[in-house]
Amino acid sequence: MAYKISEDCISCGACESACPQGCISAGDAKFEIDADNCIDCGACAATCPVAAPAQA
């Protein structure tokens, strides 16, 4: 099950650089995860200062 970034995202970009698959990018209001490429590694969740990424 892919991770998803909640509305708690502060758009700091920490998760984008932590993702080994490169499937996180800036969206309009928050960062977004490409669920088709997410491998559920949790690197984004471990890096996020506000715990915005979580398993969907």
N, CA, C and O atoms as a Tripos MOL2 file, in Angstrom:
@<TRIPOS>MOLECULE
protein
  224   223    56     0     0
PROTEIN
NO_CHARGES

@<TRIPOS>ATOM
      1 N           0.8480   -1.1780    0.0000 N.3       1 MET1
      2 CA          0.0000    0.0000    0.0000 C.3       1 MET1
      3 C           0.8950    1.2440    0.0000 C.2       1 MET1
      4 O           1.7800    1.3790    0.8450 O.2       1 MET1
      5 N           0.6650    2.1220   -0.9250 N.am      2 ALA2
      6 CA          1.4900    3.3180   -1.0910 C.3       2 ALA2
      7 C           1.2770    4.3320    0.0330 C.2       2 ALA2
      8 O           0.2300    4.3720    0.6780 O.2       2 ALA2
      9 N           2.2950    5.1360    0.2370 N.am      3 TYR3
     10 CA          2.1810    6.2380    1.1810 C.3       3 TYR3
     11 C           1.4270    7.3860    0.5290 C.2       3 TYR3
     12 O           1.4010    7.5120   -0.6950 O.2       3 TYR3
     13 N           0.8200    8.2150    1.3510 N.am      4 LYS4
     14 CA          0.1140    9.4020    0.8830 C.3       4 LYS4
     15 C           0.4770   10.5480    1.8170 C.2       4 LYS4
     16 O           0.6500   10.3420    3.0180 O.2       4 LYS4
     17 N           0.5920   11.7460    1.2750 N.am      5 ILE5
     18 CA          0.9460   12.9110    2.0820 C.3       5 ILE5
     19 C          -0.3200   13.6600    2.4650 C.2       5 ILE5
     20 O          -1.1280   14.0220    1.6090 O.2       5 ILE5
     21 N          -0.4810   13.8880    3.7670 N.am      6 SER6
     22 CA         -1.6880   14.5460    4.2800 C.3       6 SER6
     23 C          -1.6200   16.0620    4.1260 C.2       6 SER6
     24 O          -0.6160   16.6210    3.6830 O.2       6 SER6
     25 N          -2.6950   16.6900    4.4970 N.am      7 GLU7
     26 CA         -2.7890   18.1520    4.4570 C.3       7 GLU7
     27 C          -1.8650   18.8170    5.4720 C.2       7 GLU7
     28 O          -1.7020   20.0370    5.4520 O.2       7 GLU7
     29 N          -1.2590   18.0310    6.3550 N.am      8 ASP8
     30 CA         -0.3170   18.5700    7.3380 C.3       8 ASP8
     31 C           1.0040   18.9940    6.7050 C.2       8 ASP8
     32 O           1.8270   19.6340    7.3590 O.2       8 ASP8
     33 N           1.2110   18.6420    5.4360 N.am      9 CYS9
     34 CA          2.4470   18.9450    4.7170 C.3       9 CYS9
     35 C           2.7400   20.4480    4.7480 C.2       9 CYS9
     36 O           1.8650   21.2730    4.4890 O.2       9 CYS9
     37 N           3.9980   20.7810    5.0720 N.am     10 ILE10
     38 CA          4.4210   22.1910    5.1000 C.3      10 ILE10
     39 C           5.2930   22.5400    3.8920 C.2      10 ILE10
     40 O           5.9040   23.6080    3.8480 O.2      10 ILE10
     41 N           5.3450   21.6400    2.9220 N.am     11 SER11
     42 CA          6.0880   21.8490    1.6640 C.3      11 SER11
     43 C           7.5620   22.1710    1.8700 C.2      11 SER11
     44 O           8.1160   23.0340    1.1900 O.2      11 SER11
     45 N           8.1890   21.4780    2.8040 N.am     12 CYS12
     46 CA          9.6110   21.7240    3.0720 C.3      12 CYS12
     47 C          10.5170   20.9900    2.0840 C.2      12 CYS12
     48 O          11.6630   21.3920    1.8850 O.2      12 CYS12
     49 N          10.0190   19.9240    1.4650 N.am     13 GLY13
     50 CA         10.7900   19.1870    0.4820 C.3      13 GLY13
     51 C          11.6730   18.0800    1.0300 C.2      13 GLY13
     52 O          12.3650   17.4150    0.2600 O.2      13 GLY13
     53 N          11.6690   17.8680    2.3230 N.am     14 ALA14
     54 CA         12.5180   16.8270    2.9190 C.3      14 ALA14
     55 C          12.1780   15.4460    2.3710 C.2      14 ALA14
     56 O          13.0750   14.6410    2.1220 O.2      14 ALA14
     57 N          10.9180   15.1720    2.1850 N.am     15 CYS15
     58 CA         10.4980   13.8620    1.6940 C.3      15 CYS15
     59 C          10.9260   13.6280    0.2500 C.2      15 CYS15
     60 O          11.2810   12.5090   -0.1200 O.2      15 CYS15
     61 N          10.8930   14.6660   -0.5560 N.am     16 GLU16
     62 CA         11.2420   14.5360   -1.9640 C.3      16 GLU16
     63 C          12.6760   14.0410   -2.1290 C.2      16 GLU16
     64 O          12.9380   13.1350   -2.9200 O.2      16 GLU16
     65 N          13.5870   14.6270   -1.3910 N.am     17 SER17
     66 CA         14.9870   14.2210   -1.5100 C.3      17 SER17
     67 C          15.2610   12.8780   -0.8400 C.2      17 SER17
     68 O          16.2490   12.2230   -1.1710 O.2      17 SER17
     69 N          14.4160   12.4540    0.0880 N.am     18 ALA18
     70 CA         14.6130   11.1910    0.7910 C.3      18 ALA18
     71 C          14.0890    9.9850    0.0150 C.2      18 ALA18
     72 O          14.4800    8.8520    0.2960 O.2      18 ALA18
     73 N          13.2230   10.2140   -0.9410 N.am     19 CYS19
     74 CA         12.5740    9.1070   -1.6640 C.3      19 CYS19
     75 C          13.5470    8.4270   -2.6340 C.2      19 CYS19
     76 O          14.0290    9.0690   -3.5680 O.2      19 CYS19
     77 N          13.8450    7.1310   -2.4250 N.am     20 PRO20
     78 CA         14.7760    6.4340   -3.3120 C.3      20 PRO20
     79 C          14.1890    6.1660   -4.6990 C.2      20 PRO20
     80 O          14.9370    5.9080   -5.6420 O.2      20 PRO20
     81 N          12.8860    6.2220   -4.8330 N.am     21 GLN21
     82 CA         12.2240    5.9800   -6.1180 C.3      21 GLN21
     83 C          12.0160    7.2720   -6.9110 C.2      21 GLN21
     84 O          11.6960    7.2290   -8.0990 O.2      21 GLN21
     85 N          12.1960    8.4110   -6.2570 N.am     22 GLY22
     86 CA         11.9680    9.6870   -6.9310 C.3      22 GLY22
     87 C          10.5120    9.8980   -7.3010 C.2      22 GLY22
     88 O          10.2070   10.5330   -8.3110 O.2      22 GLY22
     89 N           9.6160    9.3680   -6.4870 N.am     23 CYS23
     90 CA          8.1890    9.4570   -6.8250 C.3      23 CYS23
     91 C           7.4540   10.5500   -6.0570 C.2      23 CYS23
     92 O           6.2230   10.5700   -6.0480 O.2      23 CYS23
     93 N           8.1850   11.4610   -5.4130 N.am     24 ILE24
     94 CA          7.5620   12.5650   -4.6990 C.3      24 ILE24
     95 C           7.9030   13.8650   -5.4160 C.2      24 ILE24
     96 O           9.0560   14.1210   -5.7650 O.2      24 ILE24
     97 N           6.8710   14.6780   -5.6260 N.am     25 SER25
     98 CA          7.0850   15.9600   -6.2950 C.3      25 SER25
     99 C           6.1560   17.0120   -5.6930 C.2      25 SER25
    100 O           5.1620   16.6880   -5.0440 O.2      25 SER25
    101 N           6.5030   18.2710   -5.9230 N.am     26 ALA26
    102 CA          5.7060   19.3720   -5.4040 C.3      26 ALA26
    103 C           4.3750   19.4510   -6.1430 C.2      26 ALA26
    104 O           4.3290   19.4280   -7.3730 O.2      26 ALA26
    105 N           3.3040   19.5420   -5.3770 N.am     27 GLY27
    106 CA          1.9820   19.7440   -5.9470 C.3      27 GLY27
    107 C           1.5700   21.1850   -5.7580 C.2      27 GLY27
    108 O           2.3920   22.0220   -5.3840 O.2      27 GLY27
    109 N           0.3200   21.4830   -6.0080 N.am     28 ASP28
    110 CA         -0.1600   22.8560   -5.8610 C.3      28 ASP28
    111 C          -0.1150   23.3430   -4.4170 C.2      28 ASP28
    112 O           0.3870   24.4330   -4.1410 O.2      28 ASP28
    113 N          -0.6410   22.5340   -3.4960 N.am     29 ALA29
    114 CA         -0.7170   22.9550   -2.0980 C.3      29 ALA29
    115 C           0.2150   22.1750   -1.1840 C.2      29 ALA29
    116 O           0.5200   22.6220   -0.0780 O.2      29 ALA29
    117 N           0.6720   21.0060   -1.6420 N.am     30 LYS30
    118 CA          1.5270   20.1440   -0.8330 C.3      30 LYS30
    119 C           2.2730   19.2010   -1.7550 C.2      30 LYS30
    120 O           1.9900   19.1440   -2.9520 O.2      30 LYS30
    121 N           3.2230   18.4600   -1.2050 N.am     31 PHE31
    122 CA          3.9320   17.4740   -2.0110 C.3      31 PHE31
    123 C           3.0190   16.2770   -2.2650 C.2      31 PHE31
    124 O           2.1310   15.9810   -1.4660 O.2      31 PHE31
    125 N           3.2480   15.5950   -3.3800 N.am     32 GLU32
    126 CA          2.4190   14.4570   -3.7910 C.3      32 GLU32
    127 C           3.3080   13.2390   -4.0330 C.2      32 GLU32
    128 O           4.4650   13.3710   -4.4330 O.2      32 GLU32
    129 N           2.7540   12.0540   -3.7860 N.am     33 ILE33
    130 CA          3.4500   10.7970   -4.0250 C.3      33 ILE33
    131 C           2.7880   10.0730   -5.1840 C.2      33 ILE33
    132 O           1.5680    9.9120   -5.2070 O.2      33 ILE33
    133 N           3.5900    9.6380   -6.1450 N.am     34 ASP34
    134 CA          3.0890    8.8230   -7.2510 C.3      34 ASP34
    135 C           2.8990    7.4070   -6.7100 C.2      34 ASP34
    136 O           3.8660    6.6620   -6.5570 O.2      34 ASP34
    137 N           1.6640    7.0420   -6.4240 N.am     35 ALA35
    138 CA          1.3540    5.7610   -5.7830 C.3      35 ALA35
    139 C           1.7770    4.5670   -6.6250 C.2      35 ALA35
    140 O           2.0630    3.5030   -6.0760 O.2      35 ALA35
    141 N           1.8240    4.7150   -7.9250 N.am     36 ASP36
    142 CA          2.2140    3.6070   -8.8010 C.3      36 ASP36
    143 C           3.6940    3.2620   -8.6700 C.2      36 ASP36
    144 O           4.0910    2.1360   -8.9730 O.2      36 ASP36
    145 N           4.5110    4.2040   -8.2250 N.am     37 ASN37
    146 CA          5.9470    3.9730   -8.0840 C.3      37 ASN37
    147 C           6.4140    3.8430   -6.6390 C.2      37 ASN37
    148 O           7.5680    3.4890   -6.3980 O.2      37 ASN37
    149 N           5.5540    4.1190   -5.6860 N.am     38 CYS38
    150 CA          5.8980    4.0350   -4.2630 C.3      38 CYS38
    151 C           6.1350    2.5730   -3.8700 C.2      38 CYS38
    152 O           5.3180    1.7040   -4.1740 O.2      38 CYS38
    153 N           7.2520    2.3100   -3.1960 N.am     39 ILE39
    154 CA          7.5880    0.9400   -2.7780 C.3      39 ILE39
    155 C           7.3810    0.7210   -1.2760 C.2      39 ILE39
    156 O           7.8460   -0.2770   -0.7250 O.2      39 ILE39
    157 N           6.6940    1.6360   -0.6240 N.am     40 ASP40
    158 CA          6.3750    1.5170    0.8090 C.3      40 ASP40
    159 C           7.6090    1.3900    1.7020 C.2      40 ASP40
    160 O           7.5860    0.6610    2.6940 O.2      40 ASP40
    161 N           8.6720    2.0910    1.3560 N.am     41 CYS41
    162 CA          9.8910    1.9720    2.1490 C.3      41 CYS41
    163 C           9.8320    2.7980    3.4400 C.2      41 CYS41
    164 O          10.5180    2.4780    4.4110 O.2      41 CYS41
    165 N           9.0180    3.8540    3.4540 N.am     42 GLY42
    166 CA          8.8860    4.6810    4.6470 C.3      42 GLY42
    167 C           9.9330    5.7610    4.7980 C.2      42 GLY42
    168 O           9.9480    6.4550    5.8140 O.2      42 GLY42
    169 N          10.8110    5.9270    3.8190 N.am     43 ALA43
    170 CA         11.8600    6.9480    3.9160 C.3      43 ALA43
    171 C          11.2550    8.3440    4.0440 C.2      43 ALA43
    172 O          11.7740    9.1820    4.7820 O.2      43 ALA43
    173 N          10.1800    8.5880    3.3420 N.am     44 CYS44
    174 CA          9.5290    9.9030    3.4070 C.3      44 CYS44
    175 C           8.9740   10.1780    4.7990 C.2      44 CYS44
    176 O           9.1280   11.2750    5.3360 O.2      44 CYS44
    177 N           8.3310    9.1750    5.3720 N.am     45 ALA45
    178 CA          7.7460    9.3330    6.7050 C.3      45 ALA45
    179 C           8.8190    9.5430    7.7650 C.2      45 ALA45
    180 O           8.6310   10.3160    8.7050 O.2      45 ALA45
    181 N           9.9380    8.8560    7.6090 N.am     46 ALA46
    182 CA         11.0300    8.9790    8.5850 C.3      46 ALA46
    183 C          11.7010   10.3490    8.5240 C.2      46 ALA46
    184 O          12.2830   10.8000    9.5100 O.2      46 ALA46
    185 N          11.6210   11.0090    7.3780 N.am     47 THR47
    186 CA         12.2990   12.2870    7.1740 C.3      47 THR47
    187 C          11.4120   13.4920    7.4710 C.2      47 THR47
    188 O          11.9170   14.5540    7.8320 O.2      47 THR47
    189 N          10.1240   13.3440    7.3260 N.am     48 CYS48
    190 CA          9.1830   14.4700    7.4420 C.3      48 CYS48
    191 C           9.1250   15.0290    8.8740 C.2      48 CYS48
    192 O           8.9090   14.2760    9.8240 O.2      48 CYS48
    193 N           9.3200   16.3520    9.0270 N.am     49 PRO49
    194 CA          9.2960   16.9490   10.3640 C.3      49 PRO49
    195 C           7.8880   17.0710   10.9630 C.2      49 PRO49
    196 O           7.7540   17.3140   12.1620 O.2      49 PRO49
    197 N           6.8450   16.9070   10.1510 N.am     50 VAL50
    198 CA          5.4780   17.0340   10.6720 C.3      50 VAL50
    199 C           4.6580   15.7610   10.4920 C.2      50 VAL50
    200 O           3.4390   15.7880   10.6590 O.2      50 VAL50
    201 N           5.3070   14.6460   10.1530 N.am     51 ALA51
    202 CA          4.6550   13.3420    9.9830 C.3      51 ALA51
    203 C           3.4980   13.3790    8.9860 C.2      51 ALA51
    204 O           2.4590   12.7580    9.2120 O.2      51 ALA51
    205 N           3.6780   14.1030    7.8900 N.am     52 ALA52
    206 CA          2.6210   14.1790    6.8730 C.3      52 ALA52
    207 C           2.4660   12.9010    6.0460 C.2      52 ALA52
    208 O           1.3360   12.5160    5.7460 O.2      52 ALA52
    209 N           3.5600   12.2250    5.6640 N.am     53 PRO53
    210 CA          3.3900   10.9820    4.9000 C.3      53 PRO53
    211 C           2.9420    9.8370    5.7950 C.2      53 PRO53
    212 O           3.4760    9.6450    6.8870 O.2      53 PRO53
    213 N           1.9600    9.0810    5.3250 N.am     54 ALA54
    214 CA          1.4790    7.9130    6.0580 C.3      54 ALA54
    215 C           0.9700    6.9040    5.0540 C.2      54 ALA54
    216 O           0.6160    7.2540    3.9280 O.2      54 ALA54
    217 N           0.9360    5.6490    5.4680 N.am     55 GLN55
    218 CA          0.4160    4.6320    4.5700 C.3      55 GLN55
    219 C          -1.0630    4.8700    4.3280 C.2      55 GLN55
    220 O          -1.8330    5.1050    5.2590 O.2      55 GLN55
    221 N          -1.4420    4.8060    3.0680 N.am     56 ALA56
    222 CA         -2.8460    5.0530    2.6960 C.3      56 ALA56
    223 C          -3.6920    3.8340    2.9810 C.2      56 ALA56
    224 O          -4.8980    3.8480    2.7360 O.2      56 ALA56
@<TRIPOS>BOND
     1     1     2 1
     2     2     3 1
     3     3     4 2
     4     3     5 am
     5     5     6 1
     6     6     7 1
     7     7     8 2
     8     7     9 am
     9     9    10 1
    10    10    11 1
    11    11    12 2
    12    11    13 am
    13    13    14 1
    14    14    15 1
    15    15    16 2
    16    15    17 am
    17    17    18 1
    18    18    19 1
    19    19    20 2
    20    19    21 am
    21    21    22 1
    22    22    23 1
    23    23    24 2
    24    23    25 am
    25    25    26 1
    26    26    27 1
    27    27    28 2
    28    27    29 am
    29    29    30 1
    30    30    31 1
    31    31    32 2
    32    31    33 am
    33    33    34 1
    34    34    35 1
    35    35    36 2
    36    35    37 am
    37    37    38 1
    38    38    39 1
    39    39    40 2
    40    39    41 am
    41    41    42 1
    42    42    43 1
    43    43    44 2
    44    43    45 am
    45    45    46 1
    46    46    47 1
    47    47    48 2
    48    47    49 am
    49    49    50 1
    50    50    51 1
    51    51    52 2
    52    51    53 am
    53    53    54 1
    54    54    55 1
    55    55    56 2
    56    55    57 am
    57    57    58 1
    58    58    59 1
    59    59    60 2
    60    59    61 am
    61    61    62 1
    62    62    63 1
    63    63    64 2
    64    63    65 am
    65    65    66 1
    66    66    67 1
    67    67    68 2
    68    67    69 am
    69    69    70 1
    70    70    71 1
    71    71    72 2
    72    71    73 am
    73    73    74 1
    74    74    75 1
    75    75    76 2
    76    75    77 am
    77    77    78 1
    78    78    79 1
    79    79    80 2
    80    79    81 am
    81    81    82 1
    82    82    83 1
    83    83    84 2
    84    83    85 am
    85    85    86 1
    86    86    87 1
    87    87    88 2
    88    87    89 am
    89    89    90 1
    90    90    91 1
    91    91    92 2
    92    91    93 am
    93    93    94 1
    94    94    95 1
    95    95    96 2
    96    95    97 am
    97    97    98 1
    98    98    99 1
    99    99   100 2
   100    99   101 am
   101   101   102 1
   102   102   103 1
   103   103   104 2
   104   103   105 am
   105   105   106 1
   106   106   107 1
   107   107   108 2
   108   107   109 am
   109   109   110 1
   110   110   111 1
   111   111   112 2
   112   111   113 am
   113   113   114 1
   114   114   115 1
   115   115   116 2
   116   115   117 am
   117   117   118 1
   118   118   119 1
   119   119   120 2
   120   119   121 am
   121   121   122 1
   122   122   123 1
   123   123   124 2
   124   123   125 am
   125   125   126 1
   126   126   127 1
   127   127   128 2
   128   127   129 am
   129   129   130 1
   130   130   131 1
   131   131   132 2
   132   131   133 am
   133   133   134 1
   134   134   135 1
   135   135   136 2
   136   135   137 am
   137   137   138 1
   138   138   139 1
   139   139   140 2
   140   139   141 am
   141   141   142 1
   142   142   143 1
   143   143   144 2
   144   143   145 am
   145   145   146 1
   146   146   147 1
   147   147   148 2
   148   147   149 am
   149   149   150 1
   150   150   151 1
   151   151   152 2
   152   151   153 am
   153   153   154 1
   154   154   155 1
   155   155   156 2
   156   155   157 am
   157   157   158 1
   158   158   159 1
   159   159   160 2
   160   159   161 am
   161   161   162 1
   162   162   163 1
   163   163   164 2
   164   163   165 am
   165   165   166 1
   166   166   167 1
   167   167   168 2
   168   167   169 am
   169   169   170 1
   170   170   171 1
   171   171   172 2
   172   171   173 am
   173   173   174 1
   174   174   175 1
   175   175   176 2
   176   175   177 am
   177   177   178 1
   178   178   179 1
   179   179   180 2
   180   179   181 am
   181   181   182 1
   182   182   183 1
   183   183   184 2
   184   183   185 am
   185   185   186 1
   186   186   187 1
   187   187   188 2
   188   187   189 am
   189   189   190 1
   190   190   191 1
   191   191   192 2
   192   191   193 am
   193   193   194 1
   194   194   195 1
   195   195   196 2
   196   195   197 am
   197   197   198 1
   198   198   199 1
   199   199   200 2
   200   199   201 am
   201   201   202 1
   202   202   203 1
   203   203   204 2
   204   203   205 am
   205   205   206 1
   206   206   207 1
   207   207   208 2
   208   207   209 am
   209   209   210 1
   210   210   211 1
   211   211   212 2
   212   211   213 am
   213   213   214 1
   214   214   215 1
   215   215   216 2
   216   215   217 am
   217   217   218 1
   218   218   219 1
   219   219   220 2
   220   219   221 am
   221   221   222 1
   222   222   223 1
   223   223   224 2
@<TRIPOS>SUBSTRUCTURE
     1 MET1         2 RESIDUE 1 A MET
     2 ALA2         6 RESIDUE 1 A ALA
     3 TYR3        10 RESIDUE 1 A TYR
     4 LYS4        14 RESIDUE 1 A LYS
     5 ILE5        18 RESIDUE 1 A ILE
     6 SER6        22 RESIDUE 1 A SER
     7 GLU7        26 RESIDUE 1 A GLU
     8 ASP8        30 RESIDUE 1 A ASP
     9 CYS9        34 RESIDUE 1 A CYS
    10 ILE10       38 RESIDUE 1 A ILE
    11 SER11       42 RESIDUE 1 A SER
    12 CYS12       46 RESIDUE 1 A CYS
    13 GLY13       50 RESIDUE 1 A GLY
    14 ALA14       54 RESIDUE 1 A ALA
    15 CYS15       58 RESIDUE 1 A CYS
    16 GLU16       62 RESIDUE 1 A GLU
    17 SER17       66 RESIDUE 1 A SER
    18 ALA18       70 RESIDUE 1 A ALA
    19 CYS19       74 RESIDUE 1 A CYS
    20 PRO20       78 RESIDUE 1 A PRO
    21 GLN21       82 RESIDUE 1 A GLN
    22 GLY22       86 RESIDUE 1 A GLY
    23 CYS23       90 RESIDUE 1 A CYS
    24 ILE24       94 RESIDUE 1 A ILE
    25 SER25       98 RESIDUE 1 A SER
    26 ALA26      102 RESIDUE 1 A ALA
    27 GLY27      106 RESIDUE 1 A GLY
    28 ASP28      110 RESIDUE 1 A ASP
    29 ALA29      114 RESIDUE 1 A ALA
    30 LYS30      118 RESIDUE 1 A LYS
    31 PHE31      122 RESIDUE 1 A PHE
    32 GLU32      126 RESIDUE 1 A GLU
    33 ILE33      130 RESIDUE 1 A ILE
    34 ASP34      134 RESIDUE 1 A ASP
    35 ALA35      138 RESIDUE 1 A ALA
    36 ASP36      142 RESIDUE 1 A ASP
    37 ASN37      146 RESIDUE 1 A ASN
    38 CYS38      150 RESIDUE 1 A CYS
    39 ILE39      154 RESIDUE 1 A ILE
    40 ASP40      158 RESIDUE 1 A ASP
    41 CYS41      162 RESIDUE 1 A CYS
    42 GLY42      166 RESIDUE 1 A GLY
    43 ALA43      170 RESIDUE 1 A ALA
    44 CYS44      174 RESIDUE 1 A CYS
    45 ALA45      178 RESIDUE 1 A ALA
    46 ALA46      182 RESIDUE 1 A ALA
    47 THR47      186 RESIDUE 1 A THR
    48 CYS48      190 RESIDUE 1 A CYS
    49 PRO49      194 RESIDUE 1 A PRO
    50 VAL50      198 RESIDUE 1 A VAL
    51 ALA51      202 RESIDUE 1 A ALA
    52 ALA52      206 RESIDUE 1 A ALA
    53 PRO53      210 RESIDUE 1 A PRO
    54 ALA54      214 RESIDUE 1 A ALA
    55 GLN55      218 RESIDUE 1 A GLN
    56 ALA56      222 RESIDUE 1 A ALA
